[in-house]
Amino acid sequence: MFYTYSLLALNSSTIEQIKAEHPVLFLFVVTFAIIAIATPGYVLYAIYKATKRRT
């Protein structure tokens, strides 16, 4: 389901349509995207800090 919406998001008019018709869903997709981008960076940073502390 999320994959379908990310494909639709390539079309900016579709983004406006989703935002108008399903604001909660749009907010969820944006939040999910932010989490998906931020989490790997945070995990890598945590691993980096842990390995640096050990040496």
Backbone bond lengths (Angstrom), bond angles and torsions (degrees), N, CA, C in turn:
res aa  C-N    CA-C-N  psi(-1)  N-CA   C-N-CA  omega(-1)  CA-C   N-CA-C  phi
1 M - - - 1.463 - - 1.524 110.56 -
2 F 1.336 116.73 -47.85 1.466 119.66 179.39 1.519 110.70 -62.57
3 Y 1.347 116.28 -37.29 1.456 121.33 179.46 1.523 110.97 -60.06
4 T 1.329 116.33 -40.79 1.464 121.31 178.26 1.519 110.63 -61.98
5 Y 1.329 116.29 -44.65 1.463 119.99 -178.99 1.524 112.19 -67.98
6 S 1.335 118.31 -34.22 1.454 120.22 177.53 1.520 110.82 -68.68
7 L 1.353 116.70 -32.16 1.463 120.24 174.20 1.523 110.77 -67.94
8 L 1.347 116.09 -43.22 1.459 120.39 178.49 1.524 111.73 -65.06
9 A 1.335 115.92 -30.66 1.463 121.05 -177.77 1.523 112.52 -64.80
10 L 1.332 117.19 -17.72 1.461 120.68 176.24 1.527 110.85 -62.82
11 N 1.325 116.00 -27.02 1.456 121.63 177.83 1.527 108.53 -94.34
12 S 1.327 117.25 114.39 1.463 121.24 -173.23 1.529 112.43 -65.46
13 S 1.333 117.90 -31.77 1.466 119.74 177.97 1.521 110.20 -67.32
14 T 1.335 116.38 -31.01 1.459 120.90 176.67 1.533 109.67 -67.77
15 I 1.335 116.93 -38.07 1.468 121.01 176.50 1.526 110.11 -58.69
16 E 1.336 116.08 -46.51 1.463 120.59 179.01 1.527 110.77 -61.83
17 Q 1.336 116.14 -38.84 1.465 120.84 179.94 1.526 111.00 -65.74
18 I 1.337 116.84 -45.19 1.470 121.03 178.13 1.529 109.85 -62.93
19 K 1.336 115.88 -41.72 1.463 120.73 -179.05 1.531 110.53 -62.32
20 A 1.331 116.41 -37.78 1.465 121.00 -178.48 1.531 111.80 -75.95
21 E 1.348 116.19 -42.54 1.454 119.90 -173.69 1.527 113.23 -87.79
22 H 1.347 117.12 -34.70 1.469 120.80 -175.81 1.530 110.35 -133.06
23 P 1.336 117.78 70.07 1.475 119.41 -177.08 1.528 113.67 -59.65
24 V 1.336 116.40 -35.45 1.470 119.85 -179.63 1.522 110.23 -67.24
25 L 1.327 116.12 -43.75 1.459 121.31 178.53 1.525 110.46 -63.02
26 F 1.343 115.94 -42.34 1.462 120.67 178.56 1.526 110.50 -60.34
27 L 1.334 116.48 -44.05 1.461 121.77 178.17 1.515 110.85 -61.62
28 F 1.345 116.42 -41.22 1.461 121.53 179.15 1.521 111.06 -63.44
29 V 1.333 116.53 -42.97 1.466 121.17 -179.66 1.525 110.45 -64.58
30 V 1.333 117.00 -42.57 1.466 121.46 178.54 1.529 110.28 -63.85
31 T 1.330 116.54 -45.64 1.468 121.29 178.81 1.522 110.48 -61.10
32 F 1.340 116.38 -43.91 1.456 121.16 179.28 1.522 111.34 -61.77
33 A 1.335 116.06 -40.27 1.460 120.83 179.02 1.527 110.89 -63.98
34 I 1.329 116.85 -43.04 1.470 121.43 178.77 1.528 110.23 -62.88
35 I 1.335 117.03 -44.97 1.465 121.34 178.59 1.524 110.27 -62.30
36 A 1.328 116.72 -44.20 1.463 121.78 -178.48 1.525 111.74 -62.34
37 I 1.345 116.82 -33.41 1.471 120.61 179.11 1.528 110.54 -80.38
38 A 1.335 117.01 -40.94 1.464 121.32 -173.30 1.527 113.42 -77.18
39 T 1.334 117.78 -36.08 1.466 120.82 -173.76 1.530 113.71 -60.21
40 P 1.340 120.97 -51.01 1.468 119.78 -179.89 1.525 112.60 -58.23
41 G 1.321 117.24 -39.26 1.457 121.48 178.09 1.516 111.66 -62.94
42 Y 1.326 116.46 -43.29 1.464 121.01 179.27 1.521 111.02 -65.70
43 V 1.333 116.53 -42.04 1.464 121.23 179.79 1.524 110.28 -63.32
44 L 1.330 116.49 -45.65 1.467 120.78 178.43 1.525 111.04 -61.08
45 Y 1.338 116.49 -40.91 1.460 121.14 178.34 1.527 111.29 -63.95
46 A 1.332 116.21 -41.19 1.465 120.84 179.12 1.526 111.10 -64.65
47 I 1.330 116.08 -42.27 1.474 120.54 177.58 1.528 109.95 -63.95
48 Y 1.326 116.19 -43.04 1.465 121.35 178.98 1.533 111.39 -60.46
49 K 1.319 116.34 -44.34 1.470 120.47 178.52 1.518 111.42 -64.77
50 A 1.339 116.58 -40.32 1.465 121.19 -178.96 1.524 111.20 -65.40
51 T 1.316 116.94 -42.60 1.473 120.29 180.00 1.520 110.63 -70.31
52 K 1.319 117.20 -34.11 1.470 120.36 179.54 1.528 110.52 -69.58
53 R 1.327 117.13 -35.44 1.455 122.21 -179.21 1.530 109.92 -68.98
54 R 1.323 116.74 -33.45 1.462 121.53 -175.35 1.534 111.92 -70.55
55 T 1.316 117.11 -36.72 1.474 120.77 -176.45 1.525 111.85 -78.44
